[in-house]
């Protein structure tokens, strides 16, 4: 399932490993994780604000020639595929 989104997944894994490396370095050198904890808290607050925004649904006909391109574009804009109705994908957007 992840193979179709390989490039984005590799970027996300690299980012996560970089953050873990920074946290490990901080813990090893100063014994504290304040910067990591504060960054995580800020990110969580931003995510909650993002989620509280108005949402709307976009329907994508999966039999259309450009369906995959449309789904990728919506995903790049923050959309999430939340349901399938026959040959129609329902994508939730903010």
C-alpha positions as CSV (number, residue, x, y, z in Angstrom):
1,X,0.0,0.0,0.0
2,X,2.9,2.4,0.7
3,X,4.8,1.6,-2.4
4,X,2.6,3.9,-4.5
5,X,3.6,6.9,-2.3
6,X,7.2,5.8,-1.9
7,X,8.8,9.3,-2.4
8,X,6.6,11.0,0.2
9,X,7.0,8.1,2.6
10,X,10.8,8.2,2.4
11,X,10.7,12.0,3.0
12,X,8.5,11.4,6.1
13,X,10.7,8.6,7.4
14,X,13.8,10.7,6.9
15,X,12.2,13.6,8.7
16,X,11.2,11.4,11.6
17,X,14.7,9.9,11.8
18,X,16.2,13.3,11.8
19,X,14.0,14.5,14.6
20,X,14.8,11.3,16.6
21,X,18.5,11.9,16.0
22,X,18.2,15.4,17.3
23,X,16.3,14.3,20.4
24,X,18.9,11.6,21.0
25,X,21.7,14.1,20.7
26,X,20.0,16.5,23.1
27,X,19.4,13.8,25.6
28,X,23.0,12.5,25.4
29,X,24.6,15.9,25.6
30,X,22.4,17.9,28.1
31,X,20.2,15.2,29.6
32,X,17.1,17.1,28.6
33,X,14.4,17.0,25.9
34,X,12.8,20.4,26.4
35,X,13.3,21.5,22.8
36,X,11.8,18.3,21.5
37,X,8.9,18.4,23.9
38,X,8.1,22.0,23.2
39,X,8.3,21.5,19.4
40,X,5.9,18.5,19.7
41,X,3.5,20.5,21.8
42,X,3.5,23.4,19.3
43,X,2.9,21.0,16.4
44,X,0.0,19.4,18.2
45,X,-1.6,22.7,18.9
46,X,-1.2,23.7,15.2
47,X,-2.7,20.4,14.1
48,X,-5.8,20.9,16.4
49,X,-6.3,24.4,14.9
50,X,-6.0,23.0,11.4
51,X,-8.5,20.2,12.1
52,X,-11.1,22.7,13.6
53,X,-11.4,24.5,10.3
54,X,-14.4,24.1,7.9
55,X,-14.3,20.9,5.9
56,X,-15.9,20.0,2.6
57,X,-16.1,16.8,0.6
58,X,-14.9,16.4,-3.0
59,X,-16.1,13.5,-5.1
60,X,-13.8,11.8,-7.5
61,X,-15.0,9.5,-10.2
62,X,-12.6,6.6,-10.1
63,X,-13.4,5.6,-13.6
64,X,-12.3,8.9,-15.0
65,X,-9.1,9.0,-17.0
66,X,-7.5,11.6,-14.6
67,X,-8.8,10.0,-11.4
68,X,-5.3,9.1,-10.0
69,X,-4.0,12.6,-10.8
70,X,-7.0,14.2,-9.1
71,X,-6.6,12.1,-6.0
72,X,-2.9,12.9,-5.8
73,X,-3.5,16.6,-6.2
74,X,-6.2,16.5,-3.5
75,X,-3.8,14.6,-1.2
76,X,-1.1,17.2,-1.8
77,X,-3.6,19.9,-0.7
78,X,-4.3,18.1,2.5
79,X,-7.3,16.0,1.4
80,X,-8.0,12.6,2.9
81,X,-9.9,9.8,1.2
82,X,-12.6,8.9,3.7
83,X,-15.1,6.8,1.8
84,X,-15.8,4.9,-1.3
85,X,-19.3,4.8,-2.9
86,X,-19.2,2.4,-5.8
87,X,-16.8,4.0,-8.2
88,X,-16.7,7.4,-6.5
89,X,-14.1,8.3,-3.9
90,X,-15.1,10.8,-1.2
91,X,-12.2,13.1,-0.2
92,X,-12.5,15.4,2.8
93,X,-10.8,18.8,2.4
94,X,-10.2,21.7,4.8
